[in-house]
Amino acid sequence: MADPPAGGPEPPPTNTQESITSFSVEDFQPRISIETAQIIGKRTRNGEVYTPTEGTGRITTREVWKLIDSLKDIIHRQTTLIESTKADLEEVKHDQNVLREQNDKLHEEVRALRTQIEANPQPNPPRTWAAIAASGTGEPQPSLRRPEKDRNCIRISTQRSFVDPRDSENSEGDTFGRYLSTDSANTHIRSALLSAPSTQDAQVAGIGTTKTGYLIRFKDPESADAARNNTEWLNELGNNTKLVKPRFGVVVHRTPTEDFDLENANDQAIQKIMEDNDLAELNFQIEELAWLKRKDKVLGKFASLGIWFDSAEGADYILDRGLLVGQRQIGSVERRKHHGVDTARVNTNGNDAPQE
């Protein structure tokens, strides 16, 4: 048999088993079923990725129950969270209702106060110093009147022991003095008032005991004025009985000390204050001046000045308007809490403790 010509087509092989099989890239990729991929994406109750134990691609009943338990836990946690949130909302709603009720009550109180304020007469607004200086006139003077109960009362002082020992021997226990019973003191005082012609009509309402004597309250100011201005009845009581004149003190802070010489010219200092503040025109009288400081302290350039008036009106006048010292206006004034002669002096160098 002759050979085929060179370059011609080769005949197909007769044995199929010897043929070469061709492969593509896709043939080498791992084959995973869709159901298996979905199962692998599930998570167990502990949050771990679920993987089937068997490689058959099927889900067992045990795995289904695990998945159901996991879903139940999730539902339970969400339900608990919802209930907690609902309880918080109810509490917030309750608090809002309480606040709303309180707000309504406050509105009612404000309306009631506004009604009372509108019903009361409106006082004149306080004037500033600038307005006073611009107008050239001072503030309107308040009505200065002594309280009625003070006008009806007077105080008397008597000795602790008898001045003359013979009085004690001859009195047989019936001499006027301190700390008598109310009935005994009442009898002595009424008898003394009746013995003087100028006080015969004075009507006594009651008598009280003080540390140094007695407080006498009359039924009307006229009776008190008669006993205050006529002292003959005090001589009838004896035992050095005297009328206690009330005094009313104020403290003026930061007072220049160079303007006053209280040790050598106290009367001149009183006269200067009376003239600078026009106190004489208002019938106010200063009884005493004193620097309020400790005895062991040296008087500085400024100090607190104690001023004692014979009336409460005089003290109130300085409290309301301040004190003029020459051309200097001093507004730091306060009331003295003790009105007696033995009022304790205080230190003016920042320590207001009483002087012992």
C-alpha positions as CSV (number, residue, x, y, z in Angstrom):
1,M,0.0,0.0,0.0
2,A,1.4,3.2,-1.0
3,D,2.1,6.0,1.5
4,P,-0.2,9.1,1.4
5,P,1.2,12.2,0.0
6,A,3.2,14.4,2.3
7,G,1.2,17.3,3.8
8,G,-2.2,15.7,3.5
9,P,-4.8,15.3,6.3
10,E,-4.3,12.6,8.8
11,P,-7.1,10.1,9.2
12,P,-9.1,10.1,12.5
13,P,-8.1,7.5,15.1
14,T,-10.0,4.4,15.2
15,N,-9.6,3.8,19.0
16,T,-11.8,6.2,21.1
17,Q,-10.1,5.4,24.4
18,E,-6.9,6.9,23.2
19,S,-8.4,10.3,22.5
20,I,-7.2,13.2,24.6
21,T,-9.9,14.8,26.9
22,S,-9.9,18.6,27.1
23,F,-10.5,20.4,30.6
24,S,-11.6,24.0,31.4
25,V,-10.9,26.2,34.5
26,E,-14.5,25.8,35.7
27,D,-14.0,22.1,36.0
28,F,-11.5,22.6,38.9
29,Q,-13.8,25.0,40.9
30,P,-15.4,23.4,44.2
31,R,-19.0,22.5,43.7
32,I,-21.2,23.6,46.6
33,S,-24.9,23.2,46.5
34,I,-27.2,26.2,47.1
35,E,-28.9,24.5,50.1
36,T,-25.6,23.8,51.7
37,A,-24.5,27.4,51.4
38,Q,-27.7,28.7,52.9
39,I,-27.3,26.3,55.9
40,I,-23.7,27.3,56.4
41,G,-24.8,31.0,56.7
42,K,-27.1,30.2,59.7
43,R,-25.8,30.8,63.2
44,T,-26.4,28.8,66.4
45,R,-27.7,30.0,69.7
46,N,-24.2,30.9,70.9
47,G,-23.7,33.1,67.8
48,E,-21.3,30.7,66.0
49,V,-21.6,29.9,62.4
50,Y,-23.6,26.8,61.9
51,T,-22.0,24.1,59.8
52,P,-23.7,20.8,59.1
53,T,-22.1,17.8,60.7
54,E,-22.7,15.6,57.7
55,G,-21.4,16.4,54.3
56,T,-24.6,15.1,52.7
57,G,-26.0,18.7,52.3
58,R,-29.1,17.9,54.3
59,I,-30.2,19.5,57.6
60,T,-31.0,17.1,60.5
61,T,-33.9,17.4,63.0
62,R,-31.4,18.3,65.7
63,E,-30.1,21.2,63.8
64,V,-33.6,22.5,63.1
65,W,-34.3,22.4,66.8
66,K,-31.1,24.3,67.6
67,L,-32.1,26.9,65.1
68,I,-35.6,27.2,66.6
69,D,-34.1,27.6,70.1
70,S,-31.8,30.3,68.9
71,L,-34.7,32.2,67.3
72,K,-36.7,31.8,70.5
73,D,-33.9,33.4,72.5
74,I,-33.7,36.3,70.2
75,I,-37.5,36.9,70.4
76,H,-37.4,36.6,74.2
77,R,-34.6,39.3,74.4
78,Q,-36.5,41.6,72.1
79,T,-39.7,41.1,74.0
80,T,-37.9,41.9,77.3
81,L,-36.4,45.1,75.8
82,I,-39.8,46.2,74.5
83,E,-41.4,45.7,77.9
84,S,-38.6,47.6,79.6
85,T,-38.9,50.5,77.1
86,K,-42.7,50.5,77.6
87,A,-42.2,50.7,81.4
88,D,-39.8,53.6,81.0
89,L,-42.2,55.4,78.8
90,E,-45.0,55.0,81.4
91,E,-42.7,56.4,84.1
92,V,-41.8,59.4,81.9
93,K,-45.5,60.0,81.2
94,H,-46.3,59.9,84.9
95,D,-43.5,62.4,85.7
96,Q,-44.8,64.7,83.0
97,N,-48.3,64.6,84.5
98,V,-46.8,65.5,88.0
99,L,-44.9,68.4,86.5
100,R,-47.9,69.6,84.7
101,E,-49.9,69.6,87.9
102,Q,-47.2,71.5,89.8
103,N,-46.9,74.0,86.9
104,D,-50.7,74.6,87.1
105,K,-50.5,75.2,90.9
106,L,-47.6,77.7,90.4
107,H,-49.6,79.5,87.8
108,E,-52.5,79.8,90.2
109,E,-50.3,81.1,93.0
110,V,-48.7,83.7,90.6
111,R,-52.2,84.8,89.5
112,A,-53.3,85.1,93.2
113,L,-50.2,87.1,94.1
114,R,-50.7,89.4,91.1
115,T,-54.2,90.0,92.1
116,Q,-53.1,91.0,95.7
117,I,-50.4,93.2,94.3
118,E,-52.7,95.0,92.0
119,A,-55.3,95.4,94.8
120,N,-52.7,97.1,97.1
121,P,-51.8,100.7,96.6
122,Q,-48.5,101.0,94.7
123,P,-45.8,102.9,96.7
124,N,-43.7,105.5,95.1
125,P,-40.6,104.0,93.5
126,P,-37.3,104.8,95.3
127,R,-35.4,107.7,93.7
128,T,-31.7,107.3,92.8
129,W,-29.0,109.7,94.0
130,A,-28.6,110.9,90.4
131,A,-32.3,111.9,90.3
132,I,-32.1,113.5,93.7
133,A,-29.1,115.6,92.7
134,A,-30.7,116.5,89.4
135,S,-33.9,117.7,91.0
136,G,-32.1,119.5,93.8
137,T,-34.6,118.2,96.4
138,G,-34.4,115.3,98.8
139,E,-36.7,112.3,99.1
140,P,-40.0,113.0,100.7
141,Q,-39.7,112.6,104.5
142,P,-41.5,109.6,105.9
143,S,-43.9,110.1,108.7
144,L,-41.8,109.7,111.9
145,R,-44.1,108.8,114.8
146,R,-43.2,107.0,118.0
147,P,-45.3,103.8,118.4
148,E,-48.3,104.3,120.7
149,K,-47.2,101.6,123.1
150,D,-43.8,103.3,123.6
151,R,-45.5,106.7,124.3
152,N,-47.6,105.1,127.0
153,C,-44.6,103.6,128.9
154,I,-41.8,105.0,131.1
155,R,-39.0,103.3,133.0
156,I,-37.7,104.1,136.4
157,S,-34.6,102.9,138.2
158,T,-34.0,102.6,141.9
159,Q,-31.1,101.6,144.2
160,R,-30.2,98.0,144.8
161,S,-29.9,98.7,148.5
162,F,-31.2,101.5,150.7
163,V,-29.2,104.7,150.5
164,D,-29.7,105.5,154.2
165,P,-29.5,102.5,156.5
166,R,-31.9,104.3,158.9
167,D,-34.5,104.0,156.1
168,S,-34.2,100.2,156.3
169,E,-34.6,100.3,160.1
170,N,-37.6,102.6,160.1
171,S,-39.4,101.2,157.0
172,E,-40.4,97.9,158.6
173,G,-40.0,96.2,155.2
174,D,-42.3,98.7,153.5
175,T,-39.7,100.8,151.6
176,F,-39.6,101.1,147.8
177,G,-36.8,99.2,146.1
178,R,-35.9,96.7,143.4
179,Y,-37.6,93.4,142.9
180,L,-40.7,94.0,144.9
181,S,-43.8,92.0,144.2
182,T,-46.2,93.4,141.5
183,D,-48.8,94.3,144.1
184,S,-46.4,96.1,146.4
185,A,-44.7,98.0,143.6
186,N,-48.1,99.0,142.2
187,T,-49.2,100.3,145.5
188,H,-46.0,102.4,146.0
189,I,-46.1,103.9,142.5
190,R,-49.8,104.7,142.5
191,S,-49.5,106.4,145.9
192,A,-46.5,108.4,144.8
193,L,-48.4,109.6,141.7
194,L,-51.4,110.6,143.7
195,S,-49.3,112.5,146.2
196,A,-48.1,115.0,143.5
197,P,-50.7,117.5,142.2
198,S,-49.3,117.4,138.6
199,T,-49.7,113.6,138.4
200,Q,-52.9,113.0,140.4
201,D,-54.9,112.3,137.2
202,A,-52.3,109.8,135.7
203,Q,-53.9,106.4,135.2
204,V,-51.6,103.4,135.5
205,A,-52.4,100.3,133.4
206,G,-49.8,97.9,134.6
207,I,-46.3,97.6,136.1
208,G,-43.4,95.3,135.1
209,T,-40.0,94.5,136.7
210,T,-36.7,95.3,135.0
211,K,-33.1,94.7,136.1
212,T,-32.7,98.2,137.5
213,G,-36.2,99.1,138.4
214,Y,-39.7,99.0,136.9
215,L,-41.5,99.6,133.6
216,I,-44.8,101.6,134.1
217,R,-47.4,101.5,131.4
218,F,-50.1,104.1,131.5
219,K,-53.5,104.0,129.9
220,D,-53.0,107.0,127.6
221,P,-50.1,109.1,126.3
222,E,-51.2,112.1,128.4
223,S,-50.7,110.2,131.7
224,A,-47.3,109.1,130.6
225,D,-46.3,112.6,129.5
226,A,-47.4,114.0,132.9
227,A,-45.3,111.4,134.8
228,R,-42.4,111.9,132.4
229,N,-42.4,115.8,132.6
230,N,-43.1,116.1,136.4
231,T,-40.8,114.2,138.7
232,E,-42.1,115.2,142.1
233,W,-43.7,111.8,142.5
234,L,-40.2,110.2,142.2
235,N,-39.1,112.0,145.3
236,E,-42.1,110.4,147.1
237,L,-40.8,106.9,146.2
238,G,-37.3,107.7,147.7
239,N,-34.3,105.3,147.5
240,N,-32.8,107.6,144.8
241,T,-35.5,106.6,142.3
242,K,-34.9,108.3,138.9
243,L,-36.6,108.4,135.5
244,V,-34.7,106.3,132.9
245,K,-34.6,108.3,129.7
246,P,-34.6,105.9,126.7
247,R,-31.9,106.4,124.1
248,F,-31.7,105.2,120.5
249,G,-28.3,104.5,118.9
250,V,-27.0,104.2,115.4
251,V,-23.5,103.3,114.1
252,V,-22.0,105.3,111.3
253,H,-19.1,103.3,109.7
254,R,-16.1,104.8,107.9
255,T,-16.4,108.2,109.7
256,P,-13.3,110.4,109.3
257,T,-11.8,110.8,112.8
258,E,-9.9,114.0,112.0
259,D,-13.2,116.0,112.0
260,F,-14.1,115.2,115.6
261,D,-12.3,115.5,119.0
262,L,-14.6,113.5,121.2
263,E,-12.2,113.5,124.2
264,N,-11.8,117.2,124.5
265,A,-14.6,118.7,122.5
266,N,-17.6,116.4,122.6
267,D,-20.2,119.1,122.8
268,Q,-18.7,120.8,119.7
269,A,-18.8,117.5,117.8
270,I,-22.5,117.1,118.7
271,Q,-23.2,120.7,117.6
272,K,-21.4,120.1,114.2
273,I,-23.4,117.0,113.4
274,M,-26.6,118.8,114.4
275,E,-25.9,121.7,112.1
276,D,-24.6,119.6,109.1
277,N,-27.7,117.4,109.2
278,D,-30.3,120.1,110.2
279,L,-31.3,118.0,113.2
280,A,-32.3,121.0,115.4
281,E,-35.0,122.0,112.9
282,L,-36.6,118.6,113.3
283,N,-36.4,118.7,117.1
284,F,-33.9,115.8,117.2
285,Q,-31.4,115.8,120.0
286,I,-28.1,113.9,120.2
287,E,-27.4,112.6,123.7
288,E,-23.9,111.1,123.2
289,L,-21.1,110.4,120.7
290,A,-18.5,107.8,121.0
291,W,-15.9,106.0,118.9
292,L,-16.7,102.3,118.9
293,K,-13.3,100.6,119.3
294,R,-11.3,98.6,121.8
295,K,-9.5,100.5,124.5
296,D,-6.2,99.0,123.5
297,K,-6.6,100.0,119.8
298,V,-5.3,103.3,118.4
299,L,-7.8,105.4,116.7
300,G,-7.2,105.3,112.9
301,K,-8.0,107.7,110.1
302,F,-11.5,106.2,109.8
303,A,-13.6,104.6,112.5
304,S,-17.2,103.7,113.4
305,L,-19.0,106.5,115.3
306,G,-21.8,105.7,117.7
307,I,-24.6,108.3,117.9
308,W,-27.3,108.1,120.6
309,F,-30.5,110.1,120.1
310,D,-33.2,110.9,122.6
311,S,-35.9,109.6,120.3
312,A,-36.4,106.8,117.8
313,E,-37.4,109.3,115.1
314,G,-33.9,110.9,115.3
315,A,-32.2,107.5,114.9
316,D,-34.5,106.5,112.0
317,Y,-33.8,109.8,110.3
318,I,-30.1,109.1,110.1
319,L,-30.7,105.5,109.1
320,D,-32.8,106.6,106.2
321,R,-30.7,109.4,104.9
322,G,-27.1,108.7,106.2
323,L,-24.8,111.2,107.9
324,L,-23.3,114.3,106.5
325,V,-19.9,115.3,107.8
326,G,-19.0,118.5,106.2
327,Q,-19.3,117.8,102.4
328,R,-18.9,114.0,102.9
329,Q,-22.0,111.8,102.6
330,I,-21.7,108.6,104.6
331,G,-24.4,106.0,103.9
332,S,-23.1,103.0,105.8
333,V,-25.3,103.3,108.9
334,E,-26.9,100.6,111.0
335,R,-29.0,100.5,114.1
336,R,-27.4,99.8,117.5
337,K,-29.2,96.9,119.1
338,H,-28.6,98.0,122.7
339,H,-30.0,101.4,123.7
340,G,-28.8,101.6,127.3
341,V,-26.1,103.8,128.7
342,D,-23.9,100.7,129.4
343,T,-23.9,99.7,125.7
344,A,-20.8,97.7,124.9
345,R,-18.3,99.4,122.6
346,V,-17.1,97.4,119.6
347,N,-13.8,97.3,117.6
348,T,-13.8,99.2,114.3
349,N,-10.8,97.4,112.8
350,G,-12.8,94.6,111.2
351,N,-13.8,92.9,114.5
352,D,-17.2,93.7,115.9
353,A,-17.0,91.6,119.0
354,P,-18.3,93.4,122.1
355,Q,-15.8,95.0,124.4
356,E,-15.8,93.0,127.7
